[in-house]
Amino acid sequence: MRIGVDARSLTEIYPSGISVYAYYIIKAMAHVSPDDDFILFVSGRSIKNAPFLRQLDKINNIQVRHLPLPNKIFHGLSLLNLSVKIDRYLGGVDVMFAPNIHLMPLSRDVPLVLTVHDLGFIYYRHFLSRRRKLWHQLVRPQKLINRATSIVAVSEQTRTDLIKSCCVEPEKISTVYSGIPDAEEESKLADIPERYVLALSTVEPRKNITALMVAYDSYLARYPESNLKLVIAGSGGWNSKKLIADIKQHPSMHYLGYVTEQEKTYLLNNASIFFYGSIYEGFGFPPLEALRAGVPVIAGLSGSLPEILKTSAYFIDPYSVEELSQAIYNLDTDISLREGFKKEGIEVIEQLSWKTAATETMKVLREAI
């Protein structure tokens, strides 16, 4: 079977959750299906700074096909229905796999399997920048969802949202839980506090960093003798300049900006508490990585997080500063509570596997033909 794969997300300079998913699911599918050929489509002037692609290109049954056309031109031609069809550029495929929503010029008769991570672009449009709002208007997610032969949802929450808000027939959607990204060998960071709450995400409104800062200040006001600091790591996103400036001015907060995978491992291995109070997520890799490192997690009772994390996290109302402040105190002072969440975390981690995800996704691909 010749499987075309839209691998454009793998050209990101700073990997996002979508590009991480794409890398691991493609790699795992190639391993569980060694007799099938995976032809990866990428576009853009250059793909030199794409480590994920370089790694995948080393696998025997994976080929990378690069269209050396600037993405703005390719996207513009796609919107005008004048671009080359991706499946034809790949030399013909039996089925096309799209790991995320994107402009997808395809021949009419080519089956398409689309992974949908979440519907934040519908439910939380106010968290999107003008540029992202325009992008989604141009991509027309609903049209692509309708075009798809089959859909992979990364959680039951996403599946339910697709049925409710996009009028997708239930039998068209398969829920396939992702695995967890590998932990890289750690690289030590200088000037990191001995004890800290760690937030690891793009700094933007949807990630709820402002609530964390207010809750942390409330915690310090109640327990001024505490030596627990707040460390925030992640590149700045939309509407983040003032927020980052406030973090840098606070004597007990540390902003690190973007960190490498090796530095991320170090931060997770040494954190006291991990915060992931995002307003809405379709899956969420960071809290699972924290659980694997044995760090207790505070998570927002929203989106798919309760479904994915089950009883392994301390859940709070993401809009309640009081609940979050109390959660920080409880996890910092109650050893038995921390150990209980660690034990639950091990059970959650053991249930997630890229091999299983790849096997189930391959089943969807075969049935789409």
C-alpha positions as CSV (number, residue, x, y, z in Angstrom):
1,M,0.0,0.0,0.0
2,R,1.3,3.5,-0.9
3,I,0.3,5.9,1.8
4,G,0.7,9.6,1.2
5,V,1.3,11.7,4.3
6,D,1.0,15.5,4.7
7,A,4.2,16.1,6.7
8,R,4.3,19.9,6.4
9,S,4.0,20.4,10.1
10,L,7.4,18.7,10.5
11,T,9.1,21.7,9.1
12,E,8.3,23.8,12.1
13,I,11.4,25.4,13.7
14,Y,9.9,25.0,17.2
15,P,8.0,21.7,17.4
16,S,4.4,22.0,18.5
17,G,2.1,19.3,19.8
18,I,0.8,18.7,16.3
19,S,4.3,18.2,14.8
20,V,5.3,16.0,17.7
21,Y,2.2,13.9,17.0
22,A,2.9,13.7,13.3
23,Y,6.5,12.6,13.9
24,Y,5.8,9.8,16.3
25,I,2.7,8.5,14.6
26,I,4.4,8.4,11.2
27,K,7.5,6.7,12.7
28,A,5.4,4.1,14.5
29,M,3.2,3.4,11.5
30,A,6.3,2.7,9.3
31,H,7.5,0.3,11.9
32,V,4.3,-1.6,12.4
33,S,3.7,-1.8,8.6
34,P,7.1,-2.5,7.1
35,D,5.6,-3.7,3.8
36,D,3.8,-0.5,3.2
37,D,5.4,2.6,1.6
38,F,5.0,6.0,3.2
39,I,5.6,9.0,1.0
40,L,5.8,12.3,2.9
41,F,4.8,15.6,1.3
42,V,6.5,18.8,2.4
43,S,6.7,22.2,0.8
44,G,8.7,25.4,1.3
45,R,11.9,27.0,0.1
46,S,14.1,24.7,2.3
47,I,13.7,21.8,4.8
48,K,17.3,21.9,6.1
49,N,16.2,22.9,9.6
50,A,13.8,20.0,10.0
51,P,15.3,17.4,12.4
52,F,12.1,15.4,12.5
53,L,12.1,15.0,8.7
54,R,15.8,14.0,8.7
55,Q,15.1,11.2,11.3
56,L,12.1,9.9,9.3
57,D,14.0,9.9,6.0
58,K,16.4,7.3,7.4
59,I,13.6,4.7,7.7
60,N,13.6,2.3,4.8
61,N,9.9,2.5,3.9
62,I,9.7,6.3,4.2
63,Q,10.4,8.7,1.3
64,V,10.3,12.5,1.7
65,R,9.2,14.4,-1.4
66,H,9.9,18.1,-1.2
67,L,8.1,20.7,-3.3
68,P,10.6,23.6,-3.3
69,L,7.9,26.2,-3.6
70,P,7.5,29.0,-1.0
71,N,4.5,28.0,1.2
72,K,2.8,31.4,0.7
73,I,2.7,30.7,-3.1
74,F,1.7,27.1,-2.7
75,H,-1.1,28.0,-0.3
76,G,-2.3,30.8,-2.6
77,L,-2.4,28.5,-5.6
78,S,-4.3,25.9,-3.4
79,L,-6.9,28.5,-2.5
80,L,-7.4,29.3,-6.2
81,N,-7.5,25.6,-7.1
82,L,-4.4,26.0,-9.3
83,S,-1.8,24.1,-7.3
84,V,-0.5,20.6,-8.1
85,K,-2.5,17.9,-6.4
86,I,-0.5,16.5,-3.5
87,D,-1.3,12.8,-4.4
88,R,-0.1,13.3,-8.0
89,Y,3.1,15.0,-6.9
90,L,3.8,12.0,-4.7
91,G,3.5,9.7,-7.8
92,G,0.0,8.4,-6.9
93,V,-1.1,7.0,-3.6
94,D,-3.7,4.5,-2.4
95,V,-4.8,6.7,0.5
96,M,-3.8,10.1,2.0
97,F,-3.1,10.7,5.7
98,A,-3.3,14.2,7.1
99,P,-2.1,14.4,10.7
100,N,-3.8,17.8,11.1
101,I,-6.1,20.2,9.4
102,H,-4.4,22.0,6.5
103,L,-5.0,23.2,3.0
104,M,-5.2,19.9,1.1
105,P,-5.4,19.9,-2.7
106,L,-6.1,16.3,-3.7
107,S,-7.6,14.5,-6.6
108,R,-11.3,13.8,-6.1
109,D,-11.0,10.0,-6.0
110,V,-8.2,9.8,-3.4
111,P,-9.4,8.6,0.1
112,L,-8.4,10.9,2.9
113,V,-7.9,10.0,6.6
114,L,-7.8,13.2,8.7
115,T,-6.7,13.5,12.3
116,V,-8.6,16.2,14.3
117,H,-6.9,17.2,17.6
118,D,-9.5,19.6,18.9
119,L,-12.1,22.2,17.9
120,G,-10.6,25.2,19.7
121,F,-10.9,27.2,16.5
122,I,-14.7,26.9,16.9
123,Y,-15.2,27.0,20.7
124,Y,-12.5,29.5,21.6
125,R,-12.0,31.8,18.7
126,H,-11.4,34.7,21.1
127,F,-8.1,33.0,22.0
128,L,-6.9,33.1,18.4
129,S,-4.8,35.9,16.9
130,R,-6.2,37.7,13.9
131,R,-3.7,35.8,11.7
132,R,-4.9,32.4,13.0
133,K,-8.5,33.4,12.6
134,L,-7.9,34.3,9.0
135,W,-5.9,31.1,8.5
136,H,-8.8,29.0,9.6
137,Q,-11.2,31.0,7.5
138,L,-9.0,30.2,4.4
139,V,-8.4,26.6,5.3
140,R,-12.2,26.0,5.9
141,P,-11.9,23.1,8.4
142,Q,-15.6,22.1,7.9
143,K,-15.0,21.5,4.2
144,L,-12.0,19.4,4.9
145,I,-13.8,17.4,7.6
146,N,-16.6,16.8,5.1
147,R,-14.1,15.7,2.4
148,A,-12.4,13.2,4.7
149,T,-13.3,9.5,4.1
150,S,-12.5,8.8,7.7
151,I,-11.5,10.8,10.8
152,V,-9.1,10.0,13.6
153,A,-10.0,11.8,16.9
154,V,-7.3,11.9,19.5
155,S,-9.9,11.7,22.3
156,E,-13.5,10.9,22.9
157,Q,-14.0,14.5,23.8
158,T,-12.8,15.5,20.3
159,R,-15.0,12.8,18.8
160,T,-18.1,14.1,20.7
161,D,-17.3,17.7,19.6
162,L,-17.0,16.6,16.0
163,I,-20.4,14.9,16.1
164,K,-22.1,17.8,17.9
165,S,-20.5,20.8,16.2
166,C,-19.5,19.6,12.8
167,C,-22.4,17.2,12.2
168,V,-20.0,14.3,11.4
169,E,-21.6,10.8,11.4
170,P,-20.4,8.8,14.4
171,E,-19.3,5.8,12.3
172,K,-16.9,8.0,10.3
173,I,-14.8,8.8,13.4
174,S,-12.4,6.5,15.2
175,T,-10.9,7.5,18.6
176,V,-7.2,6.7,18.7
177,Y,-5.2,7.7,21.8
178,S,-1.7,8.9,21.1
179,G,1.4,7.7,22.8
180,I,3.8,9.9,24.8
181,P,6.9,11.5,23.3
182,D,10.3,10.0,24.2
183,A,12.2,11.6,27.0
184,E,15.6,13.0,25.8
185,E,18.7,12.8,27.9
186,E,18.6,15.8,30.1
187,S,20.7,18.9,29.7
188,K,21.2,21.0,32.9
189,L,20.0,24.6,33.0
190,A,21.8,27.2,35.1
191,D,20.1,29.4,37.8
192,I,17.1,27.1,38.3
193,P,15.5,27.2,41.8
194,E,15.8,24.2,44.0
195,R,12.0,23.9,44.3
196,Y,9.5,25.1,41.8
197,V,6.1,24.8,40.1
198,L,6.7,24.3,36.4
199,A,4.5,25.5,33.6
200,L,5.6,24.3,30.1
201,S,3.6,25.6,27.2
202,T,3.4,28.4,24.7
203,V,2.7,31.6,26.6
204,E,-0.7,32.6,25.3
205,P,-4.2,33.2,26.8
206,R,-5.6,29.7,26.2
207,K,-2.8,28.2,28.3
208,N,-4.1,30.1,31.4
209,I,-0.7,31.4,32.5
210,T,-2.2,34.6,33.9
211,A,-4.4,32.6,36.3
212,L,-1.4,30.7,37.4
213,M,0.5,33.9,38.2
214,V,-2.3,35.3,40.2
215,A,-2.9,32.0,42.1
216,Y,0.9,31.8,42.8
217,D,0.9,35.3,44.3
218,S,-2.1,34.4,46.4
219,Y,-0.3,31.3,47.6
220,L,2.8,33.4,48.5
221,A,0.6,35.9,50.4
222,R,-0.8,33.2,52.5
223,Y,2.5,31.3,53.0
224,P,5.3,33.9,52.7
225,E,7.8,31.5,54.3
226,S,7.6,29.2,51.3
227,N,10.6,28.7,49.1
228,L,8.6,27.3,46.2
229,K,9.2,29.3,43.1
230,L,7.4,29.5,39.7
231,V,9.2,28.6,36.5
232,I,7.5,29.2,33.1
233,A,9.1,27.7,29.9
234,G,7.8,28.1,26.4
235,S,8.0,30.5,23.5
236,G,5.9,33.6,23.5
237,G,2.6,33.3,21.6
238,W,-0.2,35.7,20.7
239,N,-0.8,38.6,23.1
240,S,2.1,37.6,25.4
241,K,4.5,40.5,25.5
242,K,3.1,42.2,28.7
243,L,2.6,38.8,30.4
244,I,6.2,37.8,29.8
245,A,7.4,41.3,31.0
246,D,5.4,40.8,34.2
247,I,6.9,37.4,34.8
248,K,10.4,38.7,34.4
249,Q,9.8,41.5,36.9
250,H,8.5,39.2,39.6
251,P,11.2,38.2,42.2
252,S,9.9,34.6,42.6
253,M,9.1,33.9,39.0
254,H,11.5,32.8,36.2
255,Y,10.7,32.9,32.5
256,L,13.0,30.7,30.3
257,G,11.5,31.1,26.9
258,Y,11.7,28.2,24.5
259,V,13.7,25.2,25.9
260,T,15.2,22.3,24.0
261,E,13.9,18.7,24.5
262,Q,17.0,18.0,26.7
263,E,16.4,21.1,28.8
264,K,12.7,20.1,29.1
265,T,13.7,16.7,30.5
266,Y,15.8,18.4,33.1
267,L,13.0,20.8,34.1
268,L,10.5,18.0,34.5
269,N,12.9,15.7,36.4
270,N,13.5,18.4,39.0
271,A,10.1,20.1,39.3
272,S,8.0,19.9,42.5
273,I,4.6,20.5,40.8
274,F,3.6,20.7,37.2
275,F,0.8,23.0,36.1
276,Y,-1.4,22.4,33.0
277,G,-4.5,24.4,33.5
278,S,-5.2,25.0,29.9
279,I,-8.8,26.2,29.1
280,Y,-9.2,23.6,26.3
281,E,-7.1,20.7,25.0
282,G,-7.8,17.8,22.7
283,F,-5.1,15.6,24.3
284,G,-2.1,17.2,26.0
285,F,1.4,15.7,25.9
286,P,3.1,17.9,28.7
287,P,1.1,16.6,31.7
288,L,1.7,13.0,30.6
289,E,5.4,13.7,30.3
290,A,5.3,15.2,33.8
291,L,3.6,12.1,35.1
292,R,6.3,9.9,33.6
293,A,8.9,12.0,35.4
294,G,7.0,11.4,38.7
295,V,5.8,15.0,39.1
296,P,2.3,15.6,40.5
297,V,0.1,17.5,38.0
298,I,-2.4,20.3,38.5
299,A,-4.8,20.2,35.5
300,G,-7.8,22.1,34.3
301,L,-11.1,20.3,34.6
302,S,-11.8,21.0,30.9
303,G,-11.6,19.6,27.4
304,S,-10.2,16.1,27.2
305,L,-7.8,16.4,30.2
306,P,-10.1,14.5,32.7
307,E,-10.5,11.8,30.0
308,I,-6.8,11.4,29.3
309,L,-5.3,11.9,32.8
310,K,-8.2,10.1,34.6
311,T,-7.4,10.1,38.4
312,S,-3.7,10.9,38.1
313,A,-4.0,14.7,38.4
314,Y,-5.2,17.3,40.9
315,F,-8.1,18.8,38.9
316,I,-9.2,22.4,39.4
317,D,-11.6,24.8,37.8
318,P,-9.3,26.6,35.3
319,Y,-11.1,29.9,36.0
320,S,-10.8,29.6,39.9
321,V,-7.7,31.3,41.3
322,E,-8.7,30.1,44.8
323,E,-8.8,26.5,43.8
324,L,-5.4,26.7,42.0
325,S,-3.8,28.5,44.9
326,Q,-5.1,25.8,47.3
327,A,-3.9,23.0,44.9
328,I,-0.4,24.4,45.0
329,Y,-0.4,24.4,48.8
330,N,-1.9,20.9,49.1
331,L,0.5,19.3,46.7
332,D,3.5,21.1,48.2
333,T,2.7,20.1,51.8
334,D,0.9,16.7,51.6
335,I,3.4,13.9,50.8
336,S,0.7,11.2,50.7
337,L,-1.3,13.2,48.2
338,R,1.7,13.6,46.0
339,E,2.6,9.9,46.2
340,G,-1.0,8.9,45.4
341,F,-1.0,10.9,42.2
342,K,2.4,9.5,41.2
343,K,1.0,6.0,41.6
344,E,-2.1,6.8,39.5
345,G,0.2,8.4,36.9
346,I,2.2,5.2,36.3
347,E,-1.1,3.4,35.5
348,V,-2.1,6.1,33.0
349,I,1.3,6.1,31.3
350,E,1.3,2.3,30.9
351,Q,-1.9,2.4,28.9
352,L,-0.6,4.7,26.2
353,S,1.6,3.4,23.4
354,W,2.6,4.7,19.9
355,K,2.6,1.1,18.7
356,T,-1.0,0.8,19.6
357,A,-1.9,4.2,18.1
358,A,-0.1,3.3,14.9
359,T,-1.8,-0.1,14.6
360,E,-5.2,1.4,15.1
361,T,-4.5,4.3,12.7
362,M,-3.3,1.8,10.0
363,K,-6.6,-0.1,10.4
364,V,-8.5,3.2,9.7
365,L,-6.3,3.8,6.6
366,R,-6.8,0.3,5.2
367,E,-10.6,0.5,5.7
368,A,-10.7,3.9,4.0
369,I,-9.6,2.4,0.6
